[in-house]
Amino acid sequence: MHFDVFNGDADGILSLVQLRLAEPKESVLVTGVKRDINLLKKVDVKAATSVTTLDISMEKNIEALNELLNKNTNVLYIDHHRSGDIPSNSALEAVIDTDANTCTALLVNERLNGQYVLWAITAAYGDNMLASAERLADEVGLTDAQRAQLKNFGIYVNYNGYGRTVDDLHFAPDLLFRELVQFESPFDAINAKDSVFHQLEKAYKEDMANAKAAKVLADNDTAKVVELDDAPWARRVSGVFGNELANLSPDKAHAVITLNSDNSYTVSVRAPLNNKQGADEICVQFPSGGGRAGAAGINALPANQLEQFIEVLGAYYR
C-alpha cells in the first residue's frame, strides 16, 4: 500500500499534483491544515510498502521516518524545510534543499524535467517565491495576464490551507488535491465549470477585507507585528496576509499573530524579502516553533512570551 503524505498548502498540494499527473498511483492520502506537519506518524507502518513525503520538515518527523525505514519501507522525501540529520538508509531517497528561493514544487519540477511546469509556477507564487516563479514564467513565455492568473491561483490554494482545523478551511486539502489532479494545466482548472479558483477567489477577497483592519502591535524600521481575531476568517487569512505585508514592505520582517482559544497565539513570520533568512531561527527559540529561513511560524506561543517574541523579531534584523 502506498501513502502520499503532503502539506495542505499550495506547495504541498501542487507538488503532489505534478507527481501524480506524471506517475499516476493509487495511494492513501495523508494531509491536514498547513500547520499540521507531524504527518508521518499518521501513516500505518504495518500497511505501508512505500511512502512519498512532500513539504513537511524531516526534522519534525524524524521518529516516524526512522520507524518506516526500520521496516524497510521505501520513502521518497522531497522538502525545503529544516531537515536536521538526514538518515543514511538505502530505503530513503531524500531530495532536500533549504535555499530560501526554492520550494518543494520547484524541486519536483526539476525532478520531472518541467513536465508540469505551470503547476510548479502556480505553487511558487502561492509560496511567495515570486522571483523564482517569475524566472520560470520567463522561461516558458507566459504573458502578464497568464502570470497574474497563476499568481492568484497559487495564493488562493495557499490561503485555503490555513486554519486551526480542517473545519476552518473551504476545501479539505485531500479533496482539493483530488479536484486539481484532474487537470493537466492550472488554466484548465481555472476555466472549468464551477471552478474552485472562482470559489476560493470570492472567499479570499472577503477574508482579506477583514484583515485590513488588523490591530498593529509593533511597527518600526525592522519589523511589523499585527494581531488578528480568534475567528475562522482570521485563521484562514493569517499566512497570505503576512505574504502581502512582506511584499508591500520588503525591507521589514512581519509577523501575523492570531489568538487561540487557550489564550496562546499562532504566529506566522515572514523574513524581509530583501533579506530572506532567520525566520526559522527566530521561531525555533519558542515552543512549537519551526519553518524555513524565509517563512516560519509558532503554533502555540504562550501569551506571557508575546512581548519577548516581538523583541526578538525586531532585534534579529537590526
N, C-alpha and C positions, 0 to 999 in steps of 0.2 A: 504494500500500500504506500503510495506517495503522498507526502504532505507539502503543501505550499504555504510558507509562513511569511507574512509580509506586513509592514507598517500600513496603517489605514489612511495615510495621507497620499498626496499626488505622487510622490516619488515611489512609495511602496507599491501602490496600485498599478501605476503605469509602467513600472519595471516588470511586474508580472504580466501585464497585458502584452508587452513586447515578447517576453519569453514564450508565453503560451500561444501567441499567434505563430511564432517561428517553430515551436515544438509543442503541438497540442498534446495534452496529457490529462488523464483522469486523476484527480487529486482531492484530498481533503484540504479545505481552505482554513487557515488559522490566522486570524487578524483581530483588530479591535480599534478603538479610538486611537488617535495619533500617539497619545502619551502612554498607551498600553504597550510597552516594549518588552516586557518579560514574557514573550510569546512561546519560546521553545519549550517551556515547561508544560505547555498545553498539548504538545504532541504525544500521542500514545506510543511510548517507546517500544512496547511489545509488538505493536501492529506495523510500525514504520519500517519500510525497507529502504526508503530514500527520502531525503528532505531537501527542499530548496528554501533558503532563508534570505530575505531581502529587506534591507533598510532598517535593521534593528542592531543595536550595539552588541558586538560579540562580548565585550567586557561585562555587560549586564546579563548575558545569557550563558556564561561560560560553564556553569554547573550542569545545566540541561544539555548543552552541546557535548560536554565530556561524557555524559551518560549515554547519549546516542552513539558517540564514537566508540565507546567501550563495548557497545553491542554490534560493532562493525557496520553501522548504518551509514550509507553514503550521504554526505552532506555537501551541497553547493552553497557557499555563503558569500553573498555579494553585498558590500556595505561601504559607507563613507564616514561612519562614526568612530569614536574611540574604541579600539579593539582590545587593548590590554595585550597580554602574551598570547599569540596565536598557537594553538596546539599543533604539534608535529605528528600527523597521523595520515596514513595513506588513504583513509576513507574521507578525508576532508579536502575539498578544493576551495580555498579562500581567495576571493578577489576583494581586497581591502585597499582603499585609497582615501586617506583623510585630508587630501588637499581641499582647501576652503572653496575652490572654484569648481568642484565636481560634485556629483550626486549619484545615487545608485542607478538611476535610469540612464545616465550618461555612460556608466560603466557597462551596463547591459547593452547599450547601443554599440559600444566598441566591440563587445563580445560577438554581437550579431552582424558586425560589419555594416551598420547603418540600415539594416533591412526594414526597420520600422522607425526611422529617424524622426518622423513627425510626432510620434508619441513621446519620444525622448525629449524633443524640444518643448512639448507641452509640459512635461514633468519638470524640466529645468526651470521654465518660467514659474511654475507653481511652487517650486522650492526656493524661489527668489535668486536663482543663479542666472541673473539677467544677462551678464556679459557672455557667459557660456552659451546660453540659449541663442543670443544674437549671432554669435560666431557660427553656430550650426545653421541658423536660418540663412546667413550669408552664403554658406557652402551650398545649400540646396536651392537658393534663389527665391526665397519667399518674398512676396510683396508686403508692403506696410500693412495692408488690410489683413492679409493672412497671418502675419505676426501678431497683430492685435487680437485676432480671434483665438489663436493658440495660447497667447498670454492670459487672456481672460479665462479660457477653459481650464488652464492649469491652476490658476488662482481659485477658481470655483471648486475644483476637485480637492484642492488642499484645504480650503475653508471647510468643506464637508467633514474632514477628519477630526476636527476639534470638538471636544465635549467631555463631560465628566464620565458619561456612559454612552453606549450606542443609542440610547433613547433620545439623547440631545441632538443626534445627527438627523439630517434629512434622509440619507440613504445609509444603511449599514454597509461598511466597506466591502464585505464579501459580495453583497448584492450589486454594488456599484461596479466592482470588477467584472462580474458576470454580464452586466449590461454592456460595458465598454469593450470587452474582448470580442464581441460580435462584429466589431468594425475594424477594417484594415487601416483606416485613417481617422484621425480625430475630426477631420472635416466631414466625413460620412456620419459620425456620431452627432455633430452639431446640426447637420441638416436632416436628421432622421425625424420622423413623425413623433410627437410627444418627447422631444429631445430632453435628456437630463441637463444639457447645457442651459437651456432656457429656464428650466425649473430651478436650477441652482442659481442662475443669474438673478432672478427675481428675489429669492431668499437672501442672497448675499447683499444686494443693494439695500434691502430693508434693515438688515442687521448692522451694516456699516453706517447707516444714517444714525442709528442709536449710538454707535461708538464715537461719533464726532463730539458728543457731549461728555466724554470721559473726564474724570477728575484727575488733575495733574498733581502728583505728589512731589515731584522734584524736576527741575529743568535748569541746567547750567551749561557751561561750554562743552562738557564731555558726555553728558548723559541726560536722558529724559525718562521719567517713570510715570506711567498713568495707571489708574485703577478703574476696573470695570465691576459692575454689579454681580452678585450671585444670582445669575439668571441664565437660562439656556442660550439666549441670543449672545450674551457676553462670552460664554464659554466657546461658542461656535466661532466667534469672530476674533478671539484673542491672538491667534497666530498671524492671520493675514493682516490684521490691524497693525501688529508690530512690523510686518514687512513694509506696509505702506508708510509708516512713520520713518523707517530706516531709509526708504527711497527718497522721501522728502528732505531729510537731513542726513546725508551720507557721511558726515564727519562726526556724528554723535552715535553713542550706544543708546539702545532703547530697551525698556522693559515694560511689558504689559502684565499687570497683576490682576488676578480675579479671585474674589473672596470665595472660599469653600464653606460648606455647611458646618464644618467643625471649627471654623474661625481661623483656619490656616489659609495660605494663599497658593494658588497655582501661578507660576511665574514663567513668562515667555521672554527670553532675552535675545536681542539681535546685536551683534558687534557692529561697529561702524562699517558701512560698506566700503569705505576707503581704507580700512584697517581691519580686515576680516580675520581677526584672531582674538582668542581669550574668552569667548563666551562660555566654553566648556570649563575652562579653568576657574572662572568665577562661580559657576553653578555647582561644581563638584565640592566646593567648600561648605555646602549646606546639605542637610539630609535630603535624600531623594532627588538630588541634582545630577544632571548629565547632559550629553549632547555632543555637539561638534564645535569647531573653532568659530564658525561664523554665526551659528544659531544654537541655542541651548535652552534648558528650562529646569525648573524645580517643581515637582509635583505637589508638594505639601510643605511650604515654607511656614514654620511656626510664626505666629503673629508677633511674638516678642523678639524675632530676629529680622523683622522688616526693615527697621532703621539701619541695622548692621548691613543688610544686603544693599540698600541704597548707597551707603557709604562705600562699600567695597566696589560696587559697579562704577561709581563716579571716579574713585581713586585709581582704578586699574588703567584708565585711559588718559590720565593726566600727563 
